[in-house]
Amino acid sequence: MIAPEQWYEYQQQYQKYGLDMKPQESKEHRERRRQAAKQARGFELNAFRDQKAWLILVLVISMTLILFIVMTAYAASIRYDIGQVQAENNLLWDEIKNLQSSESTKNGVGYVEDRARKELGMVTAETGKCVYITSEDIPSAGFADVLKAKAYQ
C-alpha cells in the first residue's frame, strides 16, 4: 500500500505528465537528442563503410599475394623446364661434335685406304696396270700417283 502523501504526489504527476509520468522535454533538449542520434547513426554508417573498405582492401591484398605466389611457382616451373632443355641441348651438341670428329676421320683418304685393304682386300694400283678409256685420259705422272697427290693436299 502507498502512503496517502505518496498517492497524492502520484496523482499530481499523473495529471501533470500523463502516462509516462515524466516531465516533457524542452525543445532544446529534444533537438540535442536528435542531433546526437543522427551523429551516432552517421558514425555507425561510416564505421560500416570503413569496415567494408577494410574488408575490400584485405581481400585485394590477399588476392594479390596469392597471385604473386602462383606466378612465382609458375616461373620456377618454367626455369626448371628451361634447365632441362639446356642440359639436353648440351648433350646433343657434344654428340654432334663427336659425330663430326669421327666423320672427318672416316672421310679421310687414309681411313678409306685402310678399310679397303683390310675388309675388301684391295691394293694400290700400279701405274702400269691402270686401264684408260682413251689415250687422252692418261695422265703424264700416272693415275694412282695423281689421285694420291690430290687426296693428300
GROMACS elastic network, one bead per residue, 0.5 to 0.9 nm:
[ bonds ]
;  ai    aj funct       b0    kb
    2     5     6  0.81848   500
    2     6     6  0.62883   500
    2     7     6  0.62006   500
    3     6     6  0.53563   500
    3     7     6  0.62612   500
    3     8     6  0.87346   500
    4     8     6  0.61373   500
    4     9     6  0.86182   500
    5     8     6  0.51248   500
    5     9     6  0.62604   500
    5    10     6  0.85628   500
    6    10     6  0.59853   500
    6    11     6  0.85299   500
    7    11     6  0.61251   500
    7    12     6  0.86370   500
    8    11     6  0.50863   500
    8    12     6  0.63568   500
    8    13     6  0.87693   500
    9    12     6  0.51171   500
    9    13     6  0.62527   500
    9    14     6  0.85768   500
   10    13     6  0.51531   500
   10    14     6  0.61027   500
   10    15     6  0.86528   500
   10    21     6  0.84524   500
   11    14     6  0.50618   500
   11    15     6  0.62034   500
   11    16     6  0.84898   500
   12    15     6  0.52007   500
   12    16     6  0.59776   500
   12    17     6  0.84848   500
   13    16     6  0.50118   500
   13    17     6  0.57851   500
   13    18     6  0.74153   500
   13    21     6  0.57036   500
   13    22     6  0.77898   500
   13    23     6  0.85331   500
   14    17     6  0.55185   500
   14    19     6  0.63409   500
   14    20     6  0.79537   500
   14    21     6  0.55625   500
   14    22     6  0.87724   500
   15    18     6  0.57951   500
   15    19     6  0.86544   500
   15    21     6  0.84720   500
   16    21     6  0.77066   500
   16    22     6  0.88272   500
   16    23     6  0.79308   500
   17    20     6  0.66073   500
   17    22     6  0.57506   500
   17    23     6  0.56135   500
   17    24     6  0.68842   500
   18    21     6  0.55309   500
   18    22     6  0.77766   500
   18    23     6  0.88643   500
   19    22     6  0.82058   500
   20    23     6  0.82015   500
   22    25     6  0.87567   500
   25    28     6  0.81061   500
   25    29     6  0.61158   500
   25    30     6  0.62816   500
   26    29     6  0.52335   500
   26    30     6  0.62792   500
   26    31     6  0.87102   500
   27    30     6  0.50975   500
   27    31     6  0.61419   500
   27    32     6  0.85922   500
   28    31     6  0.51522   500
   28    32     6  0.61735   500
   28    33     6  0.86145   500
   29    32     6  0.51614   500
   29    33     6  0.62259   500
   29    34     6  0.86690   500
   30    33     6  0.51123   500
   30    34     6  0.61538   500
   30    35     6  0.86323   500
   31    34     6  0.50179   500
   31    35     6  0.60983   500
   31    36     6  0.85232   500
   32    35     6  0.51321   500
   32    36     6  0.61487   500
   32    37     6  0.86043   500
   33    36     6  0.50764   500
   33    37     6  0.61646   500
   33    38     6  0.86380   500
   34    37     6  0.50433   500
   34    38     6  0.61450   500
   34    39     6  0.85737   500
   35    38     6  0.50463   500
   35    39     6  0.61175   500
   35    40     6  0.84657   500
   36    39     6  0.51065   500
   36    40     6  0.60219   500
   36    41     6  0.85115   500
   37    41     6  0.60194   500
   37    42     6  0.83606   500
   38    41     6  0.50579   500
   38    42     6  0.58896   500
   38    43     6  0.83337   500
   39    43     6  0.58665   500
   39    44     6  0.84256   500
   40    44     6  0.61540   500
   40    45     6  0.86091   500
   41    44     6  0.50229   500
   41    45     6  0.61629   500
   41    46     6  0.85100   500
   42    45     6  0.50413   500
   42    46     6  0.60172   500
   42    47     6  0.83105   500
   43    47     6  0.58287   500
   43    48     6  0.83614   500
   44    48     6  0.60023   500
   44    49     6  0.84885   500
   45    49     6  0.61321   500
   45    50     6  0.84815   500
   46    50     6  0.59537   500
   46    51     6  0.84235   500
   47    51     6  0.60321   500
   47    52     6  0.84146   500
   48    51     6  0.50206   500
   48    52     6  0.60468   500
   48    53     6  0.85089   500
   49    53     6  0.60393   500
   49    54     6  0.85106   500
   50    54     6  0.60800   500
   50    55     6  0.84583   500
   51    54     6  0.50428   500
   51    55     6  0.60229   500
   51    56     6  0.85497   500
   52    55     6  0.50345   500
   52    56     6  0.61545   500
   52    57     6  0.85109   500
   53    56     6  0.51111   500
   53    57     6  0.60555   500
   53    58     6  0.85685   500
   54    58     6  0.60427   500
   54    59     6  0.84935   500
   55    58     6  0.51304   500
   55    59     6  0.61438   500
   55    60     6  0.86027   500
   56    59     6  0.50579   500
   56    60     6  0.61014   500
   56    61     6  0.85735   500
   57    60     6  0.51444   500
   57    61     6  0.61527   500
   57    62     6  0.84909   500
   58    61     6  0.51691   500
   58    62     6  0.60138   500
   58    63     6  0.85572   500
   59    62     6  0.50085   500
   59    63     6  0.60588   500
   59    64     6  0.84689   500
   60    63     6  0.51534   500
   60    64     6  0.60784   500
   60    65     6  0.86189   500
   61    64     6  0.50115   500
   61    65     6  0.61651   500
   61    66     6  0.85891   500
   62    65     6  0.51617   500
   62    66     6  0.61463   500
   62    67     6  0.85180   500
   63    66     6  0.50655   500
   63    67     6  0.60203   500
   63    68     6  0.84790   500
   64    67     6  0.50574   500
   64    68     6  0.60822   500
   64    69     6  0.86594   500
   65    69     6  0.61939   500
   65    70     6  0.86191   500
   66    69     6  0.51102   500
   66    70     6  0.62154   500
   66    71     6  0.85914   500
   67    70     6  0.51055   500
   67    71     6  0.60753   500
   67    72     6  0.85183   500
   68    71     6  0.51188   500
   68    72     6  0.60711   500
   68    73     6  0.86013   500
   69    72     6  0.51012   500
   69    73     6  0.61960   500
   69    74     6  0.86095   500
   70    73     6  0.51549   500
   70    74     6  0.61719   500
   70    75     6  0.86076   500
   71    74     6  0.50187   500
   71    75     6  0.60668   500
   71    76     6  0.85672   500
   72    75     6  0.50631   500
   72    76     6  0.61734   500
   72    77     6  0.86102   500
   73    76     6  0.50933   500
   73    77     6  0.62233   500
   73    78     6  0.87078   500
   74    77     6  0.50235   500
   74    78     6  0.62520   500
   74    79     6  0.86408   500
   75    78     6  0.50568   500
   75    79     6  0.61329   500
   75    80     6  0.85950   500
   76    79     6  0.50063   500
   76    80     6  0.61598   500
   76    81     6  0.86535   500
   77    80     6  0.51204   500
   77    81     6  0.63064   500
   77    82     6  0.86714   500
   78    81     6  0.50479   500
   78    82     6  0.61126   500
   78    83     6  0.85933   500
   79    82     6  0.50247   500
   79    83     6  0.61621   500
   79    84     6  0.86972   500
   80    83     6  0.51154   500
   80    84     6  0.63610   500
   80    85     6  0.87597   500
   81    84     6  0.51344   500
   81    85     6  0.62484   500
   81    86     6  0.86220   500
   82    85     6  0.50915   500
   82    86     6  0.60934   500
   82    87     6  0.85932   500
   83    86     6  0.50892   500
   83    87     6  0.61660   500
   83    88     6  0.86151   500
   84    87     6  0.51405   500
   84    88     6  0.62111   500
   84    89     6  0.85103   500
   85    88     6  0.50602   500
   85    89     6  0.59772   500
   85    90     6  0.86025   500
   86    90     6  0.61361   500
   86    91     6  0.86330   500
   87    90     6  0.51327   500
   87    91     6  0.63685   500
   87    92     6  0.87437   500
   88    91     6  0.51107   500
   88    92     6  0.62653   500
   88    93     6  0.87060   500
   89    92     6  0.50731   500
   89    93     6  0.62036   500
   89    94     6  0.86785   500
   90    93     6  0.50755   500
   90    94     6  0.62398   500
   90    95     6  0.86218   500
   91    94     6  0.51480   500
   91    95     6  0.62397   500
   91    96     6  0.86627   500
   92    96     6  0.61185   500
   92    97     6  0.86477   500
   93    97     6  0.62137   500
   93    98     6  0.86342   500
   94    97     6  0.51223   500
   94    98     6  0.62415   500
   94    99     6  0.86337   500
   95    98     6  0.50687   500
   95    99     6  0.61356   500
   95   100     6  0.85524   500
   96    99     6  0.50745   500
   96   100     6  0.60627   500
   96   101     6  0.85855   500
   97   100     6  0.50709   500
   97   101     6  0.61418   500
   97   102     6  0.85653   500
   98   101     6  0.52195   500
   98   102     6  0.61421   500
   98   103     6  0.84218   500
   99   102     6  0.51316   500
   99   103     6  0.58592   500
   99   104     6  0.85223   500
  100   104     6  0.61227   500
  100   105     6  0.86329   500
  101   104     6  0.52290   500
  101   105     6  0.63994   500
  101   106     6  0.86710   500
  102   105     6  0.51407   500
  102   106     6  0.60740   500
  102   107     6  0.85617   500
  103   107     6  0.59605   500
  103   108     6  0.85678   500
  104   107     6  0.51813   500
  104   108     6  0.63189   500
  105   108     6  0.53861   500
  105   109     6  0.88248   500
  105   110     6  0.85897   500
  105   111     6  0.67753   500
  106   109     6  0.82331   500
  106   110     6  0.85549   500
  106   111     6  0.56154   500
  106   112     6  0.69738   500
  107   110     6  0.84950   500
  107   111     6  0.68675   500
  107   112     6  0.69105   500
  108   111     6  0.54428   500
  108   112     6  0.64689   500
  108   113     6  0.87889   500
  108   151     6  0.84888   500
  108   152     6  0.88995   500
  109   112     6  0.51015   500
  109   113     6  0.60365   500
  109   114     6  0.84934   500
  109   148     6  0.85634   500
  109   151     6  0.63951   500
  109   152     6  0.73803   500
  110   113     6  0.51594   500
  110   114     6  0.60628   500
  110   115     6  0.85377   500
  110   152     6  0.88666   500
  111   114     6  0.51682   500
  111   115     6  0.61020   500
  111   116     6  0.84702   500
  112   115     6  0.52269   500
  112   116     6  0.60271   500
  112   117     6  0.86035   500
  113   116     6  0.50344   500
  113   117     6  0.61148   500
  113   118     6  0.85803   500
  113   122     6  0.83484   500
  113   123     6  0.85241   500
  113   124     6  0.84786   500
  114   117     6  0.51804   500
  114   118     6  0.60581   500
  114   119     6  0.83431   500
  115   118     6  0.51800   500
  115   119     6  0.56244   500
  115   120     6  0.72837   500
  115   121     6  0.87154   500
  115   122     6  0.89323   500
  116   119     6  0.56738   500
  116   120     6  0.50438   500
  116   121     6  0.62909   500
  116   122     6  0.55086   500
  116   123     6  0.78785   500
  117   120     6  0.57760   500
  117   123     6  0.60404   500
  117   124     6  0.86496   500
  118   121     6  0.56236   500
  118   122     6  0.77084   500
  119   122     6  0.82094   500
  122   125     6  0.89320   500
  124   144     6  0.76141   500
  125   128     6  0.83252   500
  125   129     6  0.66267   500
  125   130     6  0.67760   500
  125   143     6  0.88414   500
  125   144     6  0.63729   500
  126   129     6  0.54607   500
  126   130     6  0.68097   500
  126   142     6  0.85376   500
  126   143     6  0.87507   500
  126   144     6  0.69290   500
  126   145     6  0.88340   500
  127   130     6  0.58136   500
  127   141     6  0.86415   500
  127   142     6  0.53579   500
  127   143     6  0.65230   500
  127   144     6  0.63690   500
  127   145     6  0.77651   500
  128   131     6  0.85648   500
  128   142     6  0.82391   500
  130   142     6  0.86172   500
  130   143     6  0.73973   500
  130   144     6  0.81942   500
  131   138     6  0.88911   500
  132   135     6  0.67961   500
  132   136     6  0.86376   500
  132   137     6  0.63447   500
  132   138     6  0.63900   500
  133   136     6  0.84213   500
  133   137     6  0.68677   500
  133   138     6  0.85875   500
  134   137     6  0.55510   500
  134   138     6  0.74640   500
  135   138     6  0.57206   500
  136   139     6  0.80261   500
  138   141     6  0.87140   500
  138   142     6  0.72952   500
  138   143     6  0.71007   500
  139   142     6  0.53637   500
  139   143     6  0.57975   500
  139   146     6  0.77445   500
  140   143     6  0.80887   500
  141   144     6  0.86433   500
  141   145     6  0.66654   500
  141   146     6  0.67053   500
  142   145     6  0.54487   500
  142   146     6  0.62759   500
  142   147     6  0.88038   500
  143   146     6  0.51979   500
  143   147     6  0.62714   500
  143   148     6  0.87109   500
  144   147     6  0.51224   500
  144   148     6  0.61798   500
  144   149     6  0.86051   500
  145   148     6  0.51420   500
  145   149     6  0.61341   500
  145   150     6  0.86592   500
  146   149     6  0.51367   500
  146   150     6  0.62067   500
  146   151     6  0.85226   500
  147   150     6  0.52320   500
  147   151     6  0.60054   500
  147   152     6  0.86384   500
  148   151     6  0.50723   500
  148   152     6  0.61732   500
  148   153     6  0.87026   500
  149   152     6  0.54834   500
  149   153     6  0.64348   500
  150   153     6  0.54702   500
